Amino acid sequence: MAGTNQSPFSSSTTGLRVALRLQPGARRAGVEGLGELADGTVVLKVRVTEPPEGGKANTALVKLLAKTWKLPKTTIGIVAGHGQRQKTLLISGDPAVLETRLESWLAGVGGGRR
């Protein structure tokens, strides 16, 4: 693998950042696992059924991840890539606690690359 960071998660002063690639307009919504971008960045691959129009896919993304991770929707925000497939989320809270929790979740869903 080209990148040195093998996780889509990174700590910040206010929470945990999540690098992801969104596929809007998919047949089924869900988290696919990990992927790698051309520059070696590891991302979480997520699908939503909503179209990329008027923020519908972004809203569906936050709702899906909040439900999947059992977190309040208000703690998850898109900080980069609002109109793009590649996005950065910020989950507000203790970054160490969040990273441990989400890395454990990722291992449980087989966080492998596809």
C-alpha positions, 0 to 999 in steps of 0.5 A: 500500500502506498500510503502510510496511514492505513486508517480513514480515521485521524484525530483532531483537536475537536474530534475525529476526522473520517476520510471517505468516498461516497457513491450516491444513487446506489441501489443499496445504502451501506458501508462497503469497507475501505478503499484507497485513492490514487494518491494512497489515501485510505478512505471509508467507502459508503453508498447511499440511495439518494441522488447527489442533488440539493444535499440529499446524498450528504444528508443520507450519508450523515443519517446512515453513519449516525445509525451505523455508529450509534452516534447522534446525527448532530455530532457528525458534520461534513467539513470538506467535499460537500459537492464531491464524492471524496469527503472529510467528516468530523465527528465531535467528541473525545478523539481517542474514545471515538477512534478506538470505538470506530477502529473496533467497529471497522475490524468487525465489519471486515474493514478490508479493501475492495 
